Amino acid sequence: MFINAAEYFEKGKRQNHLLPEHIGKIIDTYQFRKEETKYSQRVSMEEIDLMVVHEESVSLDKKIKEATDCHNSFLKELRLPLLS
């Protein structure tokens, strides 16, 4: 169940607030699995493509390693402690 309650809040000066009716709507939607256009939708596990997320995570890990290795080469030249 995905619920997009991003527009259900009371704007505050420094911090926004969820009012009891907002909290009630979220709980009611979740508890009774209600679907509402642009607010909530039931989604099957087949619809959530975890393989794509996994591939993106692997790609990001590789980029982080490459950047760390590059950064460490500069640190080594400067005789500074390397990143782990």
Sequence and secondary structure as in RCSB ss.txt:
>XXXX:A:sequence
MFINAAEYFEKGKRQNHLLPEHIGKIIDTYQFRKEETKYSQRVSMEEIDLMVVHEESVSLDKKIKEATDCHNSFL
KELRLPLLS
>XXXX:A:secstr
 EE  TT SB  SSS B  HHHHHHHHHHHHTT  BTTTEE   GGGS HHHHHHHHHHHHHHHHHHHHHHHHHH
HHTT     
